[in-house]
C-alpha cells in the first residue's frame, strides 16, 4: 500500500496532480487517515474537502462510502470521479427505484466493485435493503466519509434528524469493527464537537483544524436599522449597487410579507430577473435554479438557508442577510457561499431590534415542541398502544424532530427498517419468505411478526429474509418498497417523569440557542471593522490566537500578516522559488522561532526576514533575540532581510537573483 498523500495523488490522479498541488492541510489530513485512522477535519468552505477523501480512499485501497446531504452534490462528485476513470455507485431518489435495486444487487453479489458509493443520511435512516446489501460486502469498505458532519448535533443550527441515524447504521452493518471514519465540516462549536466525537468514536487527538478557517477576503458590513421599511429600502439600494454581480439574499421566511417569495416577486416587478429558493421546492426545481444562477441566466437569488451546504458557485460577489441568522456558525457558513473563486466578496447584514426578538420567539422557540405537542406526537407515533408499530418516518417531518427525544428516554425503540406489506413480493421458488407470505391473509408486517412460529426472528432478521430473497433472485417486487421504520412503544402514555425529561431537554436547548444568538448580536452591535469581526469570530471558533492576524491572501492562496509580505510571497511564487511561510525552526525540543519565509533552492536553505516595524522598541528587541538564535544555530549567514520601502519589489527581485546564483 502506498502510504504517502502526495504519491497517491500523483499515482491515482495523474491529470489532476499536474494541474495543481495538494495543499498542506489536505496532505496533513490524508496522512493522518492513513497513519492513525478515524479523523475529523474542520476546514473552510471551498478548502478542497472532496480531494481529501478521494485521495485517502485510494490510499486505503478499498471501497469508500460517502454520506452526503444533497443530490446535486452527490451527482457533481460522481461526475468528477467518473471523469478520473473511477467506478461510482450513486443511490438517491433522483434515480429510478428499479435501477437502484439492480445496482445494489450487483454490489451485494460481488459483481461490481465501485471505488465510491454515494448515499444520503435519509438512506441510512430508512432503507433496510441498502443496509443489507452494504453489510454483505462490508469488508470491502475501508473508509466512510460523512460530509457536513456537524448536522448530527442537536446543538447546532443545521441539525438534521436523519444524521442522528448514521452511527446506528454503522453499528448495525459493521458491528464492533468500524471502518475508518472521516468527518468533514467547515464550522463547529464545542457542544457539536462533543456530539460528533462521541457518536463516531473519533479521539480528540484526531481532530484536525485548518490554520485558515477565516475568510478575510470577504469584506463584512454590518448595518443596524430602526425599522423594516428602512431595512427594505436599504436592501434595494445594495442590490442596485451590485447590479452587475451575482447576489445572494438570505431570509428565513418562505412566504408572507418580506419573505423569499414576496421579495423575489417585488424584484421581478423591478425588472431585476430574480429567483427564489427554499425547502418547499422539489430537488429538480432547486437544481434548475442553482444551474441558472451558476450559468449567469440570473444574478439575484432570494433564499432560505436551504441554499447552503455543497452549493459551489465560485463568483457570488455579494451576500446580503436581510434577516439575522441564529448563530455565528450559521452566519459564517452562509457568507462562505461567496467569493469562492478567491477574488473577494462583500457580505452585508441588515438587522433591527425587532428582528432579534422575532428570531427568538418565532423561529428558535417554535422549533421546540411544547408539552401538549409532545403528547400528541407520541400518540401519532404509537396510537397510545404498547407494542410494535409501522412509522412512515420519512414523510413525517414533525416526528423526525421529536423522535430523538423519545429514543433518549427509551419510551420508543427502533426495531427495524423495512416495509409495511408482503404482497409486493412475487415469489419465484419455495423459500422461508414464501412460507411467511403464505401465513398471512392481509400481508401486513406487524401481525406476521407477532405469529408464534415467527417469534424466533428479530425484526431485522425478518426483513433480511426478504432482502436475501431479492438478492438471490428468489423473489422480485411487484411495486416499490414503501420505506418505513418498525418501532416498539414501551409505554401506553408518556409518564410525568418522561414528559418532564423531554421538556427539560428542550428548555436547555432553547436557552443554549438564545445564548448563541445573543453572542452574535453582541458582536454585531460592537462592530468596528471587517478584520476585527473576522478575528472575533475566529476566537469563538477556536482559531489559534497566533493565526488571527494572518489577514492577507497571496497568489498561491496562503495567508500572511502584512501587505509587504504579500508582495514578497507573490514574487517568490512567480519565480518558482520553493518557500514556506512561518515554518517552525526548532532550537531545542520544545522551542522554536518562525522565519517569515523559509526558502529551499538548489539544495540550500535561506531564512528570509521582512523587518516591517524597525524602530518599535519591542519589535527591535525580538529581532535581536531572533538574530542570536540564528547565530547559535550556525545559520546566520543564511539569513536575508528586507525592510519597508517604496521599492520593496526591487529589493525582493535583487535578493532572488542572489538566491538563484548561489
MARMI-787231 format. One record per residue (C-alpha): x, y, z. Coordinates in steps of 0.02 Angstrom, whole numbers, padded with zeros to 5 digits, always signed. Layout:
XYZ;...
This chain:
+00000+00000+00000;+00063+00174-00043;+00064+00273+00118;+00104+00450+00066;-00029+00575+00015;+00073+00656-00123;+00123+00489-00200;-00057+00427-00201;-00115+00590-00279;+00013+00578-00418;-00014+00392-00450;-00203+00386-00441;-00246+00560-00506;-00110+00595-00635;-00211+00726-00731;-00262+00824-00577;-00090+00817-00495;-00014+00901-00647;-00141+01043-00639;-00118+01091-00456;-00033+01029-00297;-00114+00963-00139;-00124+01097-00005;-00027+01067+00154;-00184+01041+00258;-00253+00917+00133;-00091+00817+00145;-00097+00826+00335;-00274+00755+00344;-00242+00618+00215;-00082+00562+00300;-00167+00558+00469;-00307+00448+00398;-00177+00331+00325;-00069+00325+00482;-00193+00345+00626;-00368+00307+00561;-00529+00399+00601;-00515+00588+00586;-00622+00744+00600;-00564+00882+00481;-00625+01060+00506;-00585+01172+00359;-00657+01325+00272;-00787+01319+00133;-00700+01297-00033;-00549+01219+00054;-00545+01061-00052;-00637+00934+00057;-00680+00815-00085;-00500+00792-00139;-00455+00737+00037;-00572+00588+00035;-00536+00548-00148;-00351+00526-00112;-00375+00446+00060;-00494+00318-00013;-00370+00267-00147;-00230+00256-00018;-00335+00134+00085;-00368+00028-00071;-00550-00016-00046;-00725+00050-00073;-00765+00219+00002;-00943+00251+00066;-00983+00437+00058;-01133+00503+00155;-01183+00670+00080;-01338+00778+00111;-01378+00841-00064;-01423+00751-00226;-01344+00891-00328;-01180+00874-00233;-01182+00684-00250;-01207+00695-00437;-01072+00827-00456;-00945+00722-00361;-00993+00564-00456;-00967+00652-00623;-00795+00714-00574;-00740+00543-00511;-00803+00455-00668;-00702+00580-00769;-00550+00515-00674;-00597+00336-00728;-00663+00276-00560;-00815+00165-00539;-00952+00255-00442;-01118+00194-00371;-01243+00330-00329;-01403+00293-00233;-01531+00432-00216;-01713+00475-00253;-01669+00551-00421;-01628+00376-00487;-01769+00254-00529;-01801+00129-00389;-01780-00018-00507;-01608+00045-00560;-01557+00073-00379;-01606-00106-00337;-01516-00175-00489;-01353-00086-00444;-01364-00131-00259;-01392-00315-00303;-01239-00315-00415;-01136-00243-00272;-01209-00364-00145;-01165-00512-00257;-00989-00451-00288;-01024-00423-00473;-00972-00239-00461;-00832-00162-00361;-00863+00026-00353;-00723+00137-00292;-00851+00254-00216;-01031+00233-00156;-01131+00392-00127;-01291+00395-00024;-01387+00516+00086;-01416+00513+00276;-01600+00478+00236;-01545+00316+00154;-01454+00262+00314;-01608+00301+00419;-01745+00215+00318;-01680+00094+00186;-01659-00081+00254;-01619-00155+00083;-01474-00033+00061;-01410-00079+00234;-01423-00265+00196;-01328-00251+00031;-01190-00148+00109;-01173-00273+00251;-01143-00417+00129;-00988-00328+00062;-00939-00233+00220;-00760-00299+00216;-00730-00204+00054;-00773-00037+00134;-00615+00039+00205;-00671+00220+00226;-00837+00301+00274;-00846+00488+00239;-00979+00595+00324;-00990+00764+00239;-01061+00911+00338;-01044+00803+00494;-01098+00948+00607;-01278+00910+00555;-01281+00764+00678;-01279+00879+00829;-01443+00937+00902;-01349+01087+00973;-01310+01159+00801;-01414+01273+00690;-01417+01147+00549;-01465+00989+00644;-01544+00858+00530;-01630+00713+00617;-01579+00588+00483;-01395+00617+00525;-01430+00551+00701;-01462+00378+00625;-01290+00364+00543;-01200+00293+00697;-01339+00161+00716;-01321+00116+00532;-01132+00095+00552;-01150-00010+00710;-01282-00120+00627;-01178-00150+00470;-01002-00161+00540;-01043-00221+00717;-00892-00191+00829;-00765-00170+00689;-00797+00000+00612;-00700+00055+00459;-00603+00218+00462;-00720+00368+00481;-00683+00538+00405;-00794+00681+00461;-00790+00844+00363;-00861+01014+00411;-00824+01199+00396;-00889+01271+00561;-00919+01189+00727;-00946+01240+00908;-00885+01149+01065;-01051+01061+01103;-01065+00998+00924;-00887+00935+00938;-00932+00829+01090;-01081+00752+00999;-00977+00707+00847;-00826+00633+00934;-00941+00531+01047;-01059+00467+00912;-00920+00418+00791;-00788+00365+00917;-00661+00489+00849;-00524+00527+00977;-00496+00710+01018;-00315+00691+00963;-00381+00654+00788;-00469+00821+00766;-00376+00924+00635;-00419+01107+00612;-00356+01204+00463;-00248+01354+00508;-00351+01456+00384;-00531+01443+00443;-00564+01628+00420;-00615+01715+00258;-00532+01886+00271;-00560+01906+00084;-00746+01932+00121;-00774+02113+00171;-00900+02114+00313;-01026+02257+00325;-01145+02275+00474;-01295+02393+00469;-01419+02408+00613;-01579+02493+00557;-01727+02562+00653;-01873+02476+00563;-01920+02357+00423;-01964+02493+00296;-01792+02570+00315;-01714+02398+00303;-01804+02354+00142;-01759+02521+00064;-01576+02486+00105;-01591+02311+00030;-01641+02379-00141;-01500+02508-00132;-01373+02370-00102;-01443+02261-00241;-01432+02409-00359;-01250+02443-00309;-01205+02264-00356;-01316+02258-00510;-01187+02178-00624;-01134+02045-00500;-01206+01884-00428;-01303+01924-00269;-01373+01802-00140;-01502+01870-00015;-01533+01763+00139;-01701+01763+00229;-01782+01634+00343;-01964+01657+00294;-02027+01570+00136;-02192+01659+00117;-02290+01808+00186;-02233+01988+00192;-02047+02014+00155;-02018+01827+00139;-01921+01740+00000;-02066+01730-00123;-02129+01907-00085;-01962+01995-00108;-01923+01893-00262;-02088+01947-00340;-02052+02131-00299;-01878+02112-00376;-01952+02045-00537;-02076+02189-00540;-01921+02300-00535;-01858+02204-00690;-01713+02126-00592;-01741+01945-00653;-01733+01862-00483;-01765+01683-00425;-01823+01613-00257;-01750+01459-00172;-01818+01364-00021;-01850+01193+00051;-02030+01176-00011;-01966+01164-00189;-01929+00996-00268;-01750+00940-00289;-01766+00963-00478;-01831+01141-00457;-01689+01187-00340;-01559+01111-00455;-01628+01212-00601;-01611+01373-00500;-01433+01330-00450;-01388+01298-00633;-01466+01462-00692;-01376+01558-00554;-01210+01472-00594;-01228+01499-00782;-01274+01683-00765;-01453+01670-00829;-01500+01760-00669;-01388+01856-00550;-01505+01877-00400;-01571+01739-00286;-01679+01758-00130;-01656+01604-00022;-01681+01522+00146;-01535+01427+00220;-01586+01282+00107;-01461+01370-00008;-01307+01312+00085;-01208+01154+00102;-01125+01087-00052;-01179+01226-00170;-01021+01284-00255;-01045+01439-00363;-00874+01521-00368;-00915+01701-00416;-01051+01759-00295;-00991+01935-00258;-01118+01990-00127;-01214+01902+00012;-01348+02004+00099;-01428+01944+00261;-01598+02028+00263;-01642+01933+00422;-01523+01894+00564;-01454+01715+00574;-01467+01620+00738;-01282+01596+00773;-01105+01641+00724;-01088+01470+00641;-01240+01498+00531;-01185+01674+00485;-01009+01621+00440;-01062+01468+00342;-01186+01570+00240;-01067+01712+00197;-00946+01574+00146;-01054+01544-00009;-00971+01700-00083;-00802+01734-00162;-00754+01553-00181;-00652+01595-00335;-00528+01686-00224;-00572+01856-00295;-00657+01925-00140;-00836+01970-00097;-00941+02081+00015;-01061+02018+00149;-01194+02135+00218;-01303+02101+00369;-01457+02211+00395;-01546+02193+00562;-01653+02282+00691;-01703+02251+00871;-01869+02182+00808;-01776+02053+00702;-01684+01989+00856;-01844+01967+00955;-01936+01884+00810;-01790+01765+00783;-01806+01709+00965;-01995+01696+00980;-02047+01643+00805;-01900+01538+00749;-01799+01469+00895;-01940+01447+01021;-02062+01375+00894;-01934+01246+00836;-01956+01155+01003;-02117+01061+01044;-02221+01108+01196;-02286+00977+01317;-02453+00959+01228;-02368+00938+01059;-02251+00806+01130;-02401+00706+01192;-02491+00724+01026;-02338+00669+00926;-02314+00519+01040;-02495+00472+01009;-02470+00493+00821;-02318+00379+00825;-02390+00244+00940;-02580+00263+00942;-02556+00255+01131;-02532+00068+01121;-02387-00035+01186;-02302-00142+01054;-02237-00135+00877;-02297-00006+00751;-02250+00046+00575;-02194+00226+00564;-02191+00318+00397;-02048+00417+00467;-01985+00484+00301;-02148+00579+00270;-02172+00640+00449;-02065+00795+00470;-02131+00836+00644;-02098+00659+00704;-01921+00667+00634;-01880+00811+00751;-01961+00736+00906;-01914+00552+00887;-01738+00579+00960;-01819+00636+01123;-01925+00477+01131;-01772+00370+01096;-01668+00462+01227;-01794+00424+01365;-01816+00245+01298;-02004+00258+01281;-01984+00203+01098;-01854+00090+01017;-01819+00064+00832;-01833-00120+00789;-01801-00119+00602;-01804-00030+00434;-01922-00108+00311;-02090-00101+00225;-02271-00114+00279;-02338-00259+00174;-02284-00426+00099;-02399-00426-00052;-02272-00327-00152;-02165-00485-00168;-02177-00607-00312;-02101-00773-00259;-02001-00874-00386;-01965-01028-00279;-02004-01113-00115;-01916-01015+00023;-01936-00953+00200;-02008-00793+00129;-02143-00892+00038;-02196-00977+00199;-02203-00808+00286;-02312-00733+00149;-02425-00886+00142;-02454-00874+00330;-02535-00703+00312;-02704-00662+00239;-02679-00473+00236;-02491-00471+00208;-02466-00336+00339;-02299-00346+00427;-02343-00318+00610;-02470-00462+00627;-02347-00581+00543;-02207-00529+00662;-02318-00575+00809;-02362-00751+00748;-02294-00885+00868;-02199-00977+00730;-02100-00820+00687;-02061-00757+00862;-01886-00832+00848;-01844-00697+00720;-01797-00521+00767;-01874-00384+00664;-01708-00360+00574;-01696-00548+00539;-01869-00544+00465;-01830-00404+00344;-01662-00481+00298;-01751-00640+00244;-01848-00536+00118;-01694-00439+00062;-01595-00601+00041;-01732-00672-00070;-01719-00518-00181;-01529-00525-00193;-01534-00713-00229;-01669-00689-00362;-01791-00798-00265;-01913-00652-00268;-01950-00492-00363;-02053-00339-00323;-02224-00302-00397;-02203-00120-00344;-02078-00015-00250;-02046-00027-00063;-02137+00098+00047;-01992+00128+00165;-02039+00137+00349;-01971+00106+00522;-02038-00027+00638;-02040+00047+00812;-02089-00027+00979;-02181+00079+01106;-02134+00033+01285;-02272+00136+01365;-02454+00169+01325;-02434+00351+01379;-02286+00458+01423;-02261+00460+01611;-02248+00627+01700;-02063+00593+01729;-02031+00554+01546;-02126+00708+01488;-02030+00816+01613;-01865+00744+01549;-01910+00791+01370;-01971+00965+01417;-01811+00997+01518;-01706+00939+01371;-01795+01057+01251;-01782+01200+01377;-01594+01177+01390;-01576+01177+01201;-01688+01331+01185;-01584+01427+01313;-01423+01374+01227;-01485+01437+01058;-01541+01601+01136;-01364+01621+01204;-01289+01587+01032;-01398+01722+00956;-01358+01843+01097;-01173+01822+01066;-01192+01852+00879;-01292+02011+00917;-01158+02067+01041;-01026+02054+00904;-01135+02145+00777;-01182+02283+00899;-00998+02311+00937;-00938+02302+00757;-00782+02406+00722;-00721+02343+00554;-00718+02188+00445;-00549+02123+00504;-00590+02135+00690;-00758+02046+00665;-00671+01904+00572;-00546+01894+00715;-00682+01888+00849;-00770+01751+00752;-00603+01661+00740;-00582+01667+00929;-00756+01593+00951;-00718+01454+00826;-00559+01411+00919;-00434+01478+00793;-00260+01487+00870;-00227+01664+00934;-00062+01663+00840;-00154+01644+00674;-00285+01781+00693;-00175+01915+00613;-00147+01819+00452;-00267+01929+00357;-00193+01950+00182;-00205+01818+00045;-00066+01784-00080;-00073+01720-00259;-00033+01542-00202;-00177+01553-00077;-00084+01567+00087;-00124+01699+00218;+00009+01818+00283;+00013+01960+00407;+00056+02113+00302;+00038+02181+00127;+00227+02188+00113;+00235+02001+00144;+00104+01979+00006;+00225+02065-00114;+00368+01952-00061;+00264+01792-00069;+00191+01835-00239;+00361+01869-00317;+00434+01708-00243;+00285+01612-00312;+00300+01688-00485;+00486+01648-00489;+00450+01464-00442;+00551+01479-00282;+00503+01344-00155;+00455+01430+00008;+00357+01403+00168;+00281+01543+00270;+00319+01543+00458;+00387+01367+00459;+00447+01319+00634;+00637+01317+00657;+00671+01221+00819;+00818+01269+00928;+00777+01137+01061;+00644+01001+01081;+00507+01121+01135;+00554+01293+01072;+00563+01369+00901;+00571+01528+00801;+00471+01562+00643;+00566+01643+00499;+00446+01744+00392;+00493+01637+00241;+00596+01478+00235;+00666+01455+00059;+00740+01296-00013;+00830+01317-00179;+00972+01223-00263;+00999+01118-00107;+01021+01269+00007;+00905+01339+00141;+00878+01526+00165;+00785+01615+00306;+00701+01774+00244;+00650+01904+00372;+00548+02056+00325;+00585+02190+00454;+00424+02287+00442;+00422+02378+00610;+00603+02427+00642;+00608+02570+00765;+00475+02494+00878;+00565+02455+01041;+00486+02285+01073;+00499+02235+00890;+00686+02280+00890;+00714+02176+01048;+00627+02025+00969;+00730+02043+00811;+00894+02046+00911;+00838+01890+01005;+00795+01805+00841;+00965+01850+00765;+01051+01775+00917;+00953+01612+00891;+01009+01606+00709;+01189+01635+00765;+01182+01497+00896;+01110+01378+00765;+01253+01423+00648;+01139+01485+00509;+01157+01674+00523;+01244+01680+00354;+01086+01602+00279;+00975+01744+00341;+00921+01877+00216;+00818+02031+00257;+00708+02162+00177;+00640+02323+00253;+00485+02428+00224;+00514+02529+00066;+00425+02604-00083;+00542+02498-00189;+00513+02333-00095;+00481+02240-00258;+00653+02288-00322;+00734+02231-00159;+00646+02063-00173;+00696+02037-00355;+00879+02078-00315;+00882+01951-00174;+00802+01818-00283;+00943+01842-00410;+01068+01807-00271;+00972+01651-00217;+00966+01584-00394;+01151+01618-00424;+01208+01533-00263;
